[in-house]
Amino acid sequence: MSNDQSGEQNRAVVISSHATRIEAEVARSALESCGVQAAVAAKSKTKNPLLGLAGPLMDSFEIRVAADDADRAREILENAPDEADSAADHEPE
């Protein structure tokens, strides 16, 4: 395998995007508990076109994994229990 192919397989790819850092960290933790190394990266959206402000309109948080792990990571996140479902399961009756 050439170095180009090896580098292509090991590059980081975005597998999900989250509105808050907490949501992203929960997803990262779920992946890492299944043996998939993951990183959270903040992504600033473009400038606010209505106000012409120089600052970002809003941040989102991306989960990045190695390209080789992307399919497995997506499957893990799809099958992970939703936090709202999990909280409902633990509510006292």
N, C-alpha and C positions, 0 to 999 in steps of 0.2 A: 504494500500500500504506500502511495506517495505521501509526502508531507502535506500536500494540499488536501488530499482526501482525509487524512487524519485530523487536520485543523478544522475542516468543515464539519466533521462529526462531533468534535469537542467544543464547538462554539456554543455560546449561551443563546437560548431562544426564549421568547416570552410565551408562557403558556396560559397566563390569566392576568386579569387586571382587577383591582379592587379600589373602592372609594375611600377606604380608610387604611391606615397603617395597621391597625389592630386586625382587621379582616385578612390583610396580606400576611401578617405574622402567624395567624392561626393556620392559614393554608400552608405556609412554609414549614411550620411545625409538623403538620400532618404528613407532608412529603418526607421530611427528614426522619420521622418515626418509622417510615416504611423503607428507609435506606436510600432515598433520593436526595442528593445534595441540591439545595435551592437557595436563592438569594432574593431579597426584596430590594427593588430599586424605585425611587420616587421619580415620577415623570411629570414635569410641568406642562400644562397645556399652553396653547398660544396666547398671545396678548388679547385683552378684552377689546374686540373691534368696535363695540358701541361707545365705550368711553375713551378709547385711545390710550389706555393706561399702559405703562411700560412693564408692569409686573404681570405674573402669571394669573390667569383667571381662576385656576383650581389645580390641585395636584391629584394624581392618581398613583397607585402603587402596583407595580408589575412584579410577577413572580417569574424568575428566570432559572432555567435548568440547562444542563448540557443537552445538546441536540439528541444524543443517543438515548437520553432518559425522557424525552418529551412525551412520547405516546403513553408510557407507563405513568408519568406524572399526571397527565390529563385524566387518565382512568382513575387514579387514586382520588383526585379532587372530585370527579363526578360521583364517586361512590362514598365520599366522606359524608357523615351526617351533617345536615344543616344546623347551624347554631340555634336557630329558632325552634326547630324540632327537638333538639337536645334539651333546651331550656324547658320546653313544655313537658318533656318526659320526667323532669325532676321537680316539677311544681307539687307542693303538698296538696292533698285533696281536701 
